[in-house]
Every structure is written in C-alpha cells, then in structure tokens.
Amino acid sequence: MAIAVAALVSLALNVPMALGGEAEGANNTGLGVISLVSIVLGWVFLAALWWFVFRDKARSKRKKRSPD
C-alpha cells in the first residue's frame, strides 16, 4: 500500500515536470504526453519487477525450486 501511495505522489510531482520545459514555450503537447507515458510505464515496470522478483512470496517460490 505504501508503495502505491509513493508511486502516486511521485507521479503527481512528475506530471508538471513532464509537461513543462520545452512544452512550456511552444505548443508541444506531444512531447509532454510522451514524457508522461514514459514516466508511467517506468513506474509500471518497477512495480512489476517488485511483484514478480523481489516480493517475499516470489523469493520463497524460487527457494523451493532451487536444487540446493
């Protein structure tokens, strides 16, 4: 739950940055959209990495499968 809240807070703080910069002086909405999409996909990738690799349940499954 705390990770989800942290992700939402980070996304809320990154949205103005993604839509600012070069998109501020000109009408480059496409640049802002691409930036925002890349930030969101990065967070989704990190969440999936945590869920499938670093979670305690995933670690215990890997330990059960290992021949050690």
N, C-alpha and C positions, 0 to 999 in steps of 0.2 A: 504494500500500500504506500509506504514511504517513497519507494522508487517511482511509483506512478505520479505522486504529487510533485516530486522533484523534477520529473520529466515535463509535467505541465507547466511548472514555474519556469523552467529553462526555456520551453517553447514560447511562453508568453514574453520572456525577456529577449528572445532571439528574433521574434517576428518584426519588431521595429527596425532592428539592425538589418534584417534580410530585405526589408522594403525601403531602407534608407540608402545612403551612399550615392551611387551613380543614378539610381532610380529617382532620387530627390530632385535633381536639376532638370532632368528630361522626363518624358513620359515613357519610361522603360518599365512598364508593368510586368512584362515578360521576364525581365531579369529578376525582379522581386519574387515572382511566382516560382521560378526555377530555384532560387535560393531557399525559399520556404520549403519547397518539396524536398530538396536535398537535405535540409535540416531534419525534417520529419522522417525521411527514410533512414537517416543515420540513427535517430533515436529508436526507430522500429528494429533496425539491425542490432543495436546494442541490447534491446530488451529480449530479442530472440536469442542472442548469444548467451545472455544470462540464463534464460529459461531452459535452454537445451544443453548447456555446458556447465555452468557454474552453480546451478541450484543444488541443494543438498540431496534431493531425490535423484537428480541426474548423476551426481557423483556416486551415490550408493549403488545405482544400477551398473555403472562402469566397474565398480569394485567387485560386484558379484560376478560379472562376466570375465574378469581377468583371471588368467591361469595361475596367478601367484599363490 
